[in-house]
Amino acid sequence: MSSPIIVRGVPSVTENPVEIVERKGIGHPDSICDGVVEELSRLLSRHYMDEFGAILHYNVDKAVLAGGRVEVTFGNGRLLEPIYILIVGRATTEVIQNGSVRRVPIGSLVMDAVYGRIERNFRFLRREHVVVDYKIRPGSADLVGMYESRSEVPLSNDTSIGVGFRPFSPTEKVVYEIEKMLNSREFKERYPAVGEDIKVMGVRNRDKLKITVAMATIAMYVHTIDEYVELKEKIRDIILDKFSSEVPYELEVHVNTADVLEKGLAYLTITGTSAEHGDDGQVGRGNRVNGLITPYRPMSLEAAAGKNPVSHVGKIYNVVANDIARRIYEETDAKEVNVRMVSQIGKPINQPQIVDIGIVGNADEGKIKSIVNEELEKLPDIRKKFLEEYIHVFRVFHSISRYSSFSSFFSTTKFFSGK
């Protein structure tokens, strides 16, 4: 049974007088939560495939981070209380094979996911700075039964909304690229005082675009308030120099506007993340699958991170919707594409209740529907895409190591003494 596909004209986001776009960097507490559960999802999928030949039932899409406590001043600091991460979910924890019970090492997989991700993606956040806990229970009988029926086409295990769009607007592109630049390997080598916890907010008011950057700094590299101010000004100037010519708007940039410099209050950290000192995090509060938070675009509140890649449409549909939007934009004359698709629990994942395509400009409706149907036909095999490590990673989750190849560059510090 084919799904209804609606194609309709919509206004361009660039026609709005106001546009608001946000991106949370890899070190933001919400991004940390997204990242560790997505890494755990990958490790679980791999373990199930290697040991049992199939991805068994799981959803590990809930996590919360409680910030720690530090004492930090210019040039110095120490950890007083560690960061606490709690992962909650359900999974197949044991499998009966040939009359014997084989247990899944959930605990070690959780630790590998959290600590492995920290070590690969942070320069100064260490495993001794983080306490990890988990409450992962077996899945409910009805969902497990549905999952393990293993029909040729998996059945949706939720009624969920997936969304996607292409291309990025100039505002979206610059917000995305600013964080990407500040958290790149090359930038960190040049400016090691810039931490991983970076949030970029873009607010466009007609033809003026104001960028606000919240940027954790590494106190070890900033010894005086003058050095700190110089760093902020340098980062602002770099952003202006690089991006002013890339957007058709008047660009204004502000860095760390919460500082009260006359009182010596600045955004200083030991580890490069605000999670070290009271800033908490939670799965699903950060970037969407495309790496941005875009309230002026179609959005879903689904937290894609940590969901299984076989039948959980909260993950699958958000990825596929972006793939559909990308193909329509690249293969037709559409100037802008918005995609919304809705599943129904218990129905085949390749039979959404509806696929709503909004386009800017003129494009061949038959071609659009053909692209949608092609992508829907591929849905039963999407698990393969998620299992390929470098394809599987959503840009928002940054799971590919940024720093592993030059970790020794930062390994000589004794800054983390808790004494």
C-alpha positions as CSV (number, residue, x, y, z in Angstrom):
1,M,0.0,0.0,0.0
2,S,1.5,3.3,-1.1
3,S,1.6,6.3,1.3
4,P,-0.1,9.6,0.4
5,I,2.4,12.1,-0.8
6,I,1.4,15.8,-0.8
7,V,3.4,18.3,-2.8
8,R,2.6,22.0,-2.2
9,G,4.1,25.4,-2.5
10,V,5.4,27.2,0.6
11,P,7.2,30.6,1.2
12,S,10.9,30.7,1.6
13,V,12.4,31.1,5.1
14,T,14.5,33.9,3.7
15,E,11.3,35.9,3.1
16,N,10.6,36.1,6.8
17,P,11.6,39.4,8.3
18,V,13.0,37.5,11.3
19,E,15.0,34.3,11.4
20,I,16.5,32.6,14.5
21,V,19.0,29.8,14.3
22,E,21.0,28.1,17.1
23,R,23.8,25.5,17.2
24,K,25.2,23.8,20.3
25,G,28.8,22.6,20.0
26,I,30.3,19.3,21.0
27,G,31.1,20.4,24.6
28,H,27.7,21.7,25.5
29,P,26.0,19.5,28.2
30,D,23.1,18.8,25.9
31,S,25.4,17.7,23.1
32,I,27.4,15.5,25.5
33,C,24.2,13.7,26.4
34,D,23.2,13.3,22.8
35,G,26.6,12.1,21.9
36,V,27.1,9.4,24.6
37,V,23.7,7.7,24.0
38,E,24.3,7.7,20.2
39,E,27.7,6.2,20.8
40,L,26.0,3.6,23.1
41,S,23.5,2.9,20.3
42,R,26.2,2.2,17.8
43,L,28.1,-0.1,20.3
44,L,24.9,-2.0,21.1
45,S,24.0,-2.5,17.5
46,R,27.6,-3.7,16.7
47,H,27.5,-6.1,19.7
48,Y,24.2,-7.6,18.8
49,M,25.2,-8.1,15.2
50,D,28.6,-9.6,16.0
51,E,27.2,-12.0,18.7
52,F,23.7,-12.8,17.5
53,G,23.5,-11.8,13.8
54,A,20.8,-9.2,14.3
55,I,20.2,-5.9,16.0
56,L,18.0,-6.9,19.0
57,H,15.5,-4.6,20.8
58,Y,16.8,-1.5,22.5
59,N,16.3,2.1,23.0
60,V,18.8,4.0,25.1
61,D,17.6,7.5,24.2
62,K,17.4,9.1,27.7
63,A,20.3,10.7,29.5
64,V,20.8,13.5,31.9
65,L,23.9,15.3,33.0
66,A,24.3,17.0,36.4
67,G,27.0,19.6,36.4
68,G,30.0,19.3,38.7
69,R,31.8,21.9,40.8
70,V,35.1,23.6,40.3
71,E,37.3,26.4,41.6
72,V,38.7,28.3,38.6
73,T,40.6,31.5,38.2
74,F,42.8,33.0,35.5
75,G,45.6,30.5,34.9
76,N,44.5,28.0,37.5
77,G,41.7,25.7,38.7
78,R,40.7,22.5,40.4
79,L,37.8,20.1,40.3
80,L,35.8,19.9,43.5
81,E,32.9,17.6,42.4
82,P,32.7,15.5,39.2
83,I,30.1,15.6,36.5
84,Y,27.4,13.0,36.8
85,I,25.9,11.3,33.8
86,L,22.9,9.0,34.1
87,I,21.7,6.9,31.1
88,V,18.3,5.4,31.1
89,G,16.7,3.1,28.6
90,R,15.8,-0.5,27.8
91,A,17.6,-3.2,25.9
92,T,17.8,-6.9,25.3
93,T,20.1,-7.8,28.2
94,E,20.2,-11.6,27.7
95,V,19.6,-14.0,24.9
96,I,18.7,-17.7,25.2
97,Q,20.6,-19.8,22.6
98,N,20.6,-23.6,22.5
99,G,19.1,-23.7,25.9
100,S,21.7,-21.5,27.6
101,V,21.5,-17.8,28.6
102,R,24.0,-15.4,27.0
103,R,24.2,-12.0,28.8
104,V,24.9,-8.8,27.1
105,P,27.6,-6.7,28.9
106,I,25.5,-3.6,29.2
107,G,27.6,-2.0,31.9
108,S,30.9,-2.3,30.0
109,L,29.3,-1.0,26.8
110,V,27.9,2.0,28.7
111,M,31.4,2.8,30.1
112,D,33.0,2.3,26.7
113,A,30.5,4.7,25.1
114,V,30.9,7.5,27.6
115,Y,34.6,7.4,28.4
116,G,35.5,6.5,24.8
117,R,33.6,9.5,23.5
118,I,35.2,11.8,26.1
119,E,38.7,10.7,25.3
120,R,38.2,11.0,21.6
121,N,36.5,14.4,21.5
122,F,37.8,16.4,24.4
123,R,41.3,17.7,25.2
124,F,40.9,18.4,28.9
125,L,37.8,16.5,30.1
126,R,39.1,13.2,31.5
127,R,37.3,10.1,32.7
128,E,38.2,11.0,36.3
129,H,36.0,14.1,35.9
130,V,32.9,12.1,35.1
131,V,30.9,9.7,37.2
132,V,28.7,7.4,35.0
133,D,25.5,5.6,36.1
134,Y,22.9,3.7,34.1
135,K,19.5,2.2,34.6
136,I,18.8,0.0,31.5
137,R,16.1,-2.5,31.8
138,P,14.7,-5.2,29.4
139,G,12.1,-3.9,27.0
140,S,8.4,-4.3,27.5
141,A,7.0,-7.6,26.2
142,D,4.8,-6.2,23.5
143,L,7.5,-4.1,21.9
144,V,10.0,-6.8,22.2
145,G,7.6,-9.2,20.6
146,M,6.9,-6.8,17.8
147,Y,10.6,-6.2,17.3
148,E,11.7,-9.8,17.3
149,S,9.0,-10.9,14.9
150,R,11.6,-9.8,12.3
151,S,9.2,-9.3,9.4
152,E,10.9,-8.5,6.1
153,V,9.9,-4.9,6.6
154,P,10.3,-3.8,10.2
155,L,7.3,-2.4,11.9
156,S,7.3,1.1,13.4
157,N,7.6,1.0,17.2
158,D,6.2,4.5,17.7
159,T,4.0,7.0,16.1
160,S,6.4,9.8,15.4
161,I,7.2,12.8,13.2
162,G,10.3,13.2,11.1
163,V,11.3,16.4,9.4
164,G,14.0,17.7,7.1
165,F,14.8,20.6,4.8
166,R,17.3,21.8,2.2
167,P,19.2,23.9,1.6
168,F,20.5,25.9,4.6
169,S,19.6,29.5,4.5
170,P,22.5,32.0,4.7
171,T,21.8,32.5,8.4
172,E,21.7,28.7,9.0
173,K,24.9,28.2,7.1
174,V,26.9,30.8,8.9
175,V,25.7,29.6,12.4
176,Y,26.6,26.1,11.5
177,E,30.0,27.0,10.0
178,I,31.0,29.3,12.9
179,E,30.7,26.5,15.4
180,K,32.4,24.0,13.1
181,M,35.3,26.4,12.6
182,L,35.8,27.1,16.3
183,N,35.7,23.5,17.3
184,S,37.9,22.3,14.4
185,R,41.2,20.6,15.0
186,E,43.1,23.3,13.1
187,F,41.5,26.1,15.2
188,K,42.2,24.4,18.5
189,E,45.9,24.0,17.5
190,R,46.1,27.7,16.8
191,Y,43.9,28.9,19.7
192,P,44.1,26.2,22.4
193,A,42.4,28.5,24.9
194,V,39.1,28.0,23.1
195,G,37.1,25.2,24.8
196,E,34.7,22.7,23.2
197,D,31.6,24.1,24.8
198,I,30.5,26.6,22.2
199,K,27.0,27.8,21.5
200,V,26.2,30.0,18.5
201,M,22.9,32.0,18.2
202,G,22.0,33.8,15.1
203,V,19.2,36.4,15.0
204,R,18.4,38.0,11.7
205,N,16.2,41.1,11.8
206,R,15.5,41.9,8.1
207,D,19.0,42.7,6.7
208,K,20.9,42.6,9.9
209,L,22.4,39.4,11.4
210,K,23.5,39.4,15.0
211,I,25.7,36.4,16.1
212,T,26.2,35.7,19.8
213,V,28.9,33.2,20.7
214,A,29.1,31.6,24.1
215,M,32.6,30.2,24.2
216,A,34.2,28.3,27.2
217,T,37.8,29.2,27.6
218,I,40.6,27.1,29.1
219,A,41.8,29.0,32.2
220,M,45.3,27.4,32.0
221,Y,45.9,29.4,28.8
222,V,44.5,32.7,30.0
223,H,46.5,34.2,32.8
224,T,45.0,37.7,33.0
225,I,41.8,39.5,32.3
226,D,43.7,41.4,29.5
227,E,44.6,38.1,27.8
228,Y,41.0,37.1,28.1
229,V,39.7,40.3,26.5
230,E,42.3,40.0,23.8
231,L,41.2,36.4,23.0
232,K,37.5,37.5,22.8
233,E,38.3,40.3,20.5
234,K,40.5,38.1,18.3
235,I,37.7,35.5,18.0
236,R,35.1,38.2,17.1
237,D,37.5,39.6,14.4
238,I,38.2,36.2,12.9
239,I,34.4,35.5,12.6
240,L,33.8,38.9,11.0
241,D,36.7,38.6,8.6
242,K,35.7,35.1,7.5
243,F,31.9,35.3,7.3
244,S,31.0,39.0,6.5
245,S,31.3,38.4,2.8
246,E,29.5,35.0,3.0
247,V,26.1,36.4,4.1
248,P,24.0,39.0,2.3
249,Y,23.4,40.8,5.6
250,E,25.1,43.3,7.9
251,L,27.0,41.0,10.3
252,E,27.5,41.8,14.0
253,V,29.3,39.5,16.3
254,H,29.4,39.3,20.1
255,V,31.4,36.9,22.3
256,N,30.7,35.9,25.9
257,T,28.3,38.7,26.7
258,A,27.6,37.5,30.2
259,D,31.0,38.5,31.4
260,V,31.3,41.2,34.0
261,L,34.9,42.1,33.4
262,E,35.1,45.0,36.0
263,K,34.4,42.3,38.6
264,G,36.8,39.8,37.1
265,L,33.9,37.5,36.0
266,A,34.7,35.6,32.8
267,Y,33.7,32.3,31.1
268,L,36.7,30.3,32.4
269,T,36.7,26.5,32.6
270,I,39.2,23.7,33.5
271,T,37.8,21.2,31.1
272,G,36.4,23.3,28.2
273,T,32.7,22.6,29.1
274,S,30.3,24.4,31.4
275,A,29.2,20.9,32.6
276,E,32.1,21.1,35.0
277,H,30.3,23.8,37.1
278,G,26.6,23.4,37.4
279,D,25.4,23.6,33.9
280,D,23.2,20.5,33.3
281,G,22.3,18.7,30.1
282,Q,19.7,16.3,28.7
283,V,19.1,14.3,25.5
284,G,16.9,16.0,23.0
285,R,17.4,19.6,24.0
286,G,20.2,20.2,21.5
287,N,20.7,20.2,17.8
288,R,18.3,18.3,15.5
289,V,19.6,15.7,13.1
290,N,20.9,18.3,10.6
291,G,23.0,20.0,13.3
292,L,20.9,23.0,14.0
293,I,18.0,24.3,16.1
294,T,15.7,26.1,13.7
295,P,12.3,27.3,15.1
296,Y,11.5,29.0,11.7
297,R,11.7,25.7,9.9
298,P,9.7,22.4,10.3
299,M,11.0,20.8,13.5
300,S,10.4,17.6,15.5
301,L,10.8,17.3,19.2
302,E,12.0,13.7,18.7
303,A,15.4,12.9,20.3
304,A,17.0,10.8,17.5
305,A,20.1,10.0,19.6
306,G,20.2,6.6,21.2
307,K,17.2,5.1,19.3
308,N,17.6,1.8,17.5
309,P,18.2,2.0,13.8
310,V,15.9,-0.8,12.7
311,S,12.4,0.2,13.7
312,H,12.4,3.4,15.7
313,V,11.0,6.0,13.4
314,G,11.9,8.8,15.8
315,K,15.5,8.3,14.5
316,I,14.8,6.8,11.0
317,Y,12.3,9.3,9.7
318,N,14.3,12.3,10.7
319,V,17.3,11.0,8.8
320,V,15.2,9.9,5.8
321,A,13.3,13.2,5.7
322,N,16.6,15.0,5.3
323,D,17.7,12.6,2.6
324,I,14.5,13.2,0.7
325,A,14.8,17.0,1.0
326,R,18.4,16.8,-0.2
327,R,17.6,14.7,-3.2
328,I,14.6,16.8,-4.3
329,Y,16.7,20.0,-4.0
330,E,19.6,18.5,-6.0
331,E,17.6,16.6,-8.6
332,T,14.7,19.0,-9.4
333,D,14.3,22.8,-9.9
334,A,13.0,23.4,-6.4
335,K,14.8,26.3,-4.7
336,E,13.9,25.1,-1.2
337,V,12.4,21.9,0.2
338,N,10.7,21.1,3.5
339,V,9.7,17.5,4.3
340,R,7.4,16.2,7.0
341,M,6.6,12.5,7.5
342,V,4.5,10.7,10.1
343,S,4.6,7.0,11.1
344,Q,2.0,4.9,12.8
345,I,3.0,2.4,15.4
346,G,2.7,-1.2,14.3
347,K,2.7,-0.4,10.6
348,P,5.7,-1.1,8.2
349,I,8.3,1.6,8.4
350,N,8.1,2.2,4.7
351,Q,4.4,3.0,4.8
352,P,4.2,6.4,6.6
353,Q,0.8,7.8,7.2
354,I,1.7,10.8,5.0
355,V,4.7,12.5,3.4
356,D,4.2,16.3,3.1
357,I,6.5,18.1,0.7
358,G,6.7,21.8,0.8
359,I,8.7,23.4,-2.1
360,V,9.8,26.9,-3.0
361,G,9.7,27.5,-6.8
362,N,8.5,25.2,-9.6
363,A,9.5,21.5,-9.6
364,D,8.1,18.4,-11.4
365,E,5.6,16.8,-9.0
366,G,6.1,13.4,-10.6
367,K,9.8,13.5,-10.1
368,I,9.3,14.6,-6.5
369,K,7.0,11.6,-5.8
370,S,9.4,9.3,-7.5
371,I,12.2,10.4,-5.2
372,V,10.0,9.9,-2.2
373,N,9.0,6.4,-3.2
374,E,12.6,5.4,-3.9
375,E,13.7,6.5,-0.5
376,L,10.8,4.7,1.2
377,E,11.6,1.5,-0.7
378,K,15.1,1.7,0.8
379,L,13.9,2.0,4.4
380,P,14.1,-1.7,5.4
381,D,17.9,-1.6,4.7
382,I,18.5,1.7,6.5
383,R,20.1,-0.2,9.5
384,K,23.1,-0.9,7.2
385,K,23.6,2.8,6.9
386,F,23.6,3.4,10.6
387,L,26.0,0.5,11.2
388,E,28.7,2.0,8.9
389,E,30.5,4.1,11.5
390,Y,31.3,7.2,9.4
391,I,28.0,7.3,7.6
392,H,26.1,6.5,10.8
393,V,27.2,9.6,12.6
394,F,24.9,12.6,12.5
395,R,26.7,15.8,12.2
396,V,25.1,17.0,15.3
397,F,26.5,14.2,17.4
398,H,30.2,14.7,16.3
399,S,31.0,11.1,17.0
400,I,34.0,11.0,14.7
401,S,37.0,11.8,16.8
402,R,38.3,15.3,16.4
403,Y,41.3,15.2,18.6
404,S,42.6,11.6,18.8
405,S,45.3,12.2,16.2
406,F,46.9,15.0,18.1
407,S,45.9,14.3,21.7
408,S,49.6,14.3,22.7
409,F,49.7,18.0,21.8
410,F,47.7,18.7,25.0
411,S,48.9,15.8,27.2
412,T,51.6,17.5,29.2
413,T,49.4,19.6,31.5
414,K,49.1,19.0,35.3
415,F,46.2,21.4,35.5
416,F,43.7,18.8,36.7
417,S,45.1,18.3,40.2
418,G,42.2,17.8,42.6
419,K,44.5,18.3,45.6
